[in-house]
Amino acid sequence: MKSAVSRGVVAVSTVAVLGLTAACSGSGGDGDGKDEKPARAEATSAVAKLEKAALASGDVKKYKIEAGPGEATGQASGQASGQAKDKARPSMGRVNPTECRPLAEMLTAAAPAKSKAHVSRTLSSTDVADTTTTEVVLLAYGKADAENTMDTLRGATKSKKCATFGDGGRRYIGVRPQPGPVDGDEAVSYKLASRTGKFLHRDRVTVVRSGSTLVAFRASNVFDPESARADEEGGASGLPEKLRDAKTGDPKVADAIVEAQLAKLAGQAGEK
């Protein structure tokens, strides 16, 4: 009998959102375009800083690291605020209730409100038994905006109104706060899921703030209940724990990825 690992479980772990302080002046107030060049230069600088802090090949053992869609590793190729969004990713729809929008923003790997710039990385394990893929998205914030983002995100994870919420044509269910890591100044973690036919898409998101930097780690997988049930009846309980978790367990963010990203962020901050 075919395993649910090959038939129904496609794990995608996402890591994600990191914002570095970018002293951007914002848009010009007089509308004459005089501030456009300085603002654009500062935004480009913010992207370069994010690229420098992003994970690169060799930073995490046993993981292959690639630039995100439309980017090139090691280059200032991320997006500054106001640039066109990545066409490979679906744009966010209307979130209802609106107070749940921070939860949806951390799932898009795009630029949430008030972020200055962003870049992304995708990590996949070199262990063939590990079907998890991890995407790391870095976003630049001002410190006040970073703190406010954490506050609103934390509030949304605890709100009963956000136990289920809609984002365009997708509906998320089972939103629950989860224990977060102790690193950084503060952390927020939550899990949620959505359905597509018989498949259940499950996500776990952890966001860590270190100063003005937000690092959001998102792990996802696609669960096929029928396939998993059939495998269990066929003796899947005898499979290695890693494979059983891939089929039935909630997604998990690898500690090695979190530790490597936060360590690199701290190292970049120490060079200033």
C-alpha positions, 0 to 999 in steps of 0.5 A: 500500500502506498504511504500517505507520505507520497500520496497525501502529505506534502509538508511545507515549513515556513519560516518566517518574517524578519524585520530589520530597523530601516531608518526610512524617511517615508514618502514626501509630504509635499507631493513634488517628488523631491523625497522619492530618491532618498526614500528609494535609496533608504529602502534599497539599503533596508533590503541589502541589510535584510539580505545580509542577515538572511540565511545562506548556504552552509548556515544550517547543517543538512539543509539546502537554502535557496532564495525565495521566488523572484530573488537571488541569494546574496543580492539585494533582490528583495522588495522595498515597500511599494514595489510590485508583489511577487506574482507567484504568491496569491495576494491577500483577500478581504480578511473577516473579521478585520482584527484577524488580518495580522494572522493572515499577513504572516501566512503570505510571505509578502509585506505586512502593513508598515514593513519597509522591505522584505526578502525570503529564503526557502530551506529543504532538508537533505534527509530524504525522510524529512519532507518538510520545507522551510521558507524564511521571510525577512521584513524591515520595520521601524521599532514602534511598528515592530512592537505594535505588530507583535501586540496586534498579532498577540491579541488576534491569537487570543481573540475568540473572534479569530478562532475562525476567520476568512481570507478571501476565498479561504477559511481558517479554522482551529486558531490557537495560541501556542508556546513560543521560544524564549529567545528575543525580546518577545515571541508569539506563536499560533497554529491554524488550518484550512480545508481544500476538498478532503485535504487539511492544510495545517500551519504553525507560525512563530514570530520573534521580536528582537529590537525592531526585528521580527522573525516569523517562522511558519511551518505547514503541511497538507494532511490527507485523513483518508490516506493516513487512516488507510496507512494506519490500518495497513501497519504504518504504526511501524514506520519511523517516528519522523515518517509517522509525524509527517503523515499525522502530526502537526507541522513543526518549525525545526529548532536548528533553523530558528537558532541559526537565523536568530544567531545570524541576526544577533551577529549582524547587529553586533557588527554595527 
